[in-house]
Amino acid sequence: MTLFEKIIAREIPARIEYEDDLYIVIHDVSPQAPTHVLVIPKKVIPTVNDISPADAELIGGMFLVASRVMKQLGHSDFRTVFNCGAGAQQTVFHLHLHCLAGRSFSWPPG
């Protein structure tokens, strides 16, 4: 069972910002910006490489939830990031979308 599954099951506490039948949004425990939340589908998909065509609506919905939550948190400018695999710093193998705001970001990311 992944860390996020344990959070969804309320076995581990988290600061929950939003939840519905398909998604949960939590505040990152190691924030990289003043606002840093994770949009997590309740369906376990380990990485971006594991997304199937049947998941298209679920993945698109993650961005709709991200937009809604970030607006509620007072942000119209924010960065979204999927890390895919250990080499890209993915540490929990349950797909999640990082949403970061509240500071300036550079490109390329460092």
N, C-alpha and C positions, 0 to 999 in steps of 0.2 A: 504494500500500500504506500503510495507517495505521500510526501508531506502535505501536499494540497488536498489529497483525498481525506487525510486526517483532519484538516481544517474544515473541509466541507461537512464531515461527519461530526464536527464539534469535539473531536478528541484532543485537539490542540487549539489553544486560543489564538485569535488573530483580531486585528482591528479591521472590521468589515465596513466597507463604505457603501456597498450595494450588493443585492442578491436577488435573483429570480430563479425560475425553474431550470434555466440553462447555464447561468453564469454566477460567479461570485467575484467581487472586486475587493481586494485587501490592500492595506498599506504595506509596502515593503519594509521588512525588519532592518534592512541595511540601505536606507535611501541614498540615492546618488544625486538627488535634487531636493529642494524644499518640498515639492510634491512628487511622490513616487508611488504609484499604485500599480497593481497587477490585475489584469483582466484574465480570469481563468475559466475556461469552459468546464462544466461539471463532468462532461465526457472525457475520459482519459485518452489523450493522444500524446504519445511520448515526445515527439519533435515535429518540426515543420515537415521533415522528410516523411512522416507517417500520415500526413493529411491525405484523405482520399477525395475523389470527386463528390462523394456523398456528404462530405463535411463542408462543402462550399458555403452553404447558408449559415452554418454554425460559425465558421471563421469570419464571414462578413459581419455577422452579428456582434462579434467581438469589437469591431471598430465602431459600430453604432453605440454599444455600451460605453466604450472609451470616450466617445464624444460627449455623451450624456453626462457621464460622471465628471469629466474634466470641466464641463460647463458649470455643473453644480458646485464644483470646487473653486470656481472663479477664473478658469483658464481658457482662453481661446487659442493661445499659442502653446503647443506642447510637442514633445517628441514621442513617437511610438517605436518600440524595438522588440523583435523576436530574436532570441539567441537560439541557435540550432546546433546542438552537440557540444561536447565538453571543450573542444578546441575554440568554440565561440563563447565560452564561459557560461553555458547552460549548466546549472547545478541541480535543478529539479526537473526530472524527465516526465513532466506533465505540462503540455503546451501552455504558455502564458505570455501575455502581451504586456510589456513594461510601458507605462505612460509616465513621462517625466515633465515637470514644469517648474517655473518659479526661479529660473536662472537662465543666463545666456548659454547657448550650446555652440560648439565649433564644428566645422566640417573639414576634413573627415573627423569622425569621433576619435578621441585619443585614448 
